[in-house]
Amino acid sequence: MMMRKVPQPGWNLEYLMFVFTRLSGLAMFILAIVGVAMALIMGARTQMDLGTLMRWTFFQNPNHVLDSNIPDVTAGWANGFWQIMEMLVIFLAATHGFNGLRVILDDYIHSIFWQYFLRVILFILWVFAIILGIYVILGS
């Protein structure tokens, strides 16, 4: 009777990206809850409508609260904390989404050349999306 080799579990890229996808989804959910909670603590309950609150939850841009009843936007809404929160959301969402695209491409493209070529294109698009997101965050 022949013994078969059982593959040993390891820390390869596929496993790390699998774990990252789960953790980034959870982190985006937590960041959204923090965004809503902080907005409500800072007075959004009486100074914002629901649409403005939802825009603020997922993209904490001070320009999203300009059309609300907040008297001074720069007091608590336009500071470095919200820019860091925004950059975290952009990084997690872009990486989460592009990793999903990578998995879909690997499922449907079987040629090694095309997989490599499309992964390079996806990486370039991911870098462009991150740079563009940071530019928009720091420029607003």
C-alpha positions, 0 to 999 in steps of 0.5 A, spaced: 500 500 500 502 506 497 502 512 502 500 519 499 503 525 501 499 530 504 500 537 502 502 541 508 499 548 510 503 554 509 503 561 509 503 563 501 500 569 498 493 565 496 492 564 504 494 571 506 490 574 501 484 570 503 485 572 510 486 579 508 479 579 504 476 577 510 479 581 515 479 587 510 471 586 510 471 586 517 475 592 518 471 596 513 465 594 517 468 597 523 470 603 520 463 605 517 460 604 524 466 608 527 464 614 522 457 614 524 458 613 531 463 619 531 458 623 526 453 622 531 457 624 537 459 631 533 452 633 532 450 630 526 443 627 529 441 634 529 445 638 523 445 633 518 440 629 513 440 622 512 444 622 505 449 627 508 450 622 514 451 616 509 456 620 504 460 622 511 460 614 513 463 611 507 467 617 505 469 622 510 470 628 506 469 635 509 466 637 503 460 632 504 458 636 510 458 643 507 451 643 505 448 641 512 447 645 518 453 645 521 456 652 523 463 651 523 466 645 518 473 646 520 472 645 528 471 637 528 470 635 521 476 637 517 482 634 521 488 629 520 484 624 524 478 624 518 484 624 513 487 618 516 480 614 516 479 616 509 485 613 507 484 607 511 477 606 507 480 607 500 486 602 501 482 597 504 476 598 499 481 598 493 485 592 495 479 588 497 476 589 491 482 588 486 484 582 490 477 579 488 478 581 481 484 577 481 481 571 484 476 572 479 481 572 473 485 566 476 478 562 476 477 564 468 483 565 465 488 558 465 493 561 460 499 563 465 501 568 460 495 572 460 494 571 468 501 574 469 499 580 464 492 581 467 495 581 474 500 586 472 495 590 469 491 589 475 497 591 480 498 598 476 490 599 476 490 598 484 496 603 485 493 608 480 486 608 484 490 608 491 494 614 488 488 618 486 484 616 492 490 619 496 490 625 492 483 627 492 483 626 500 489 631 501 486 635 496 480 637 499 
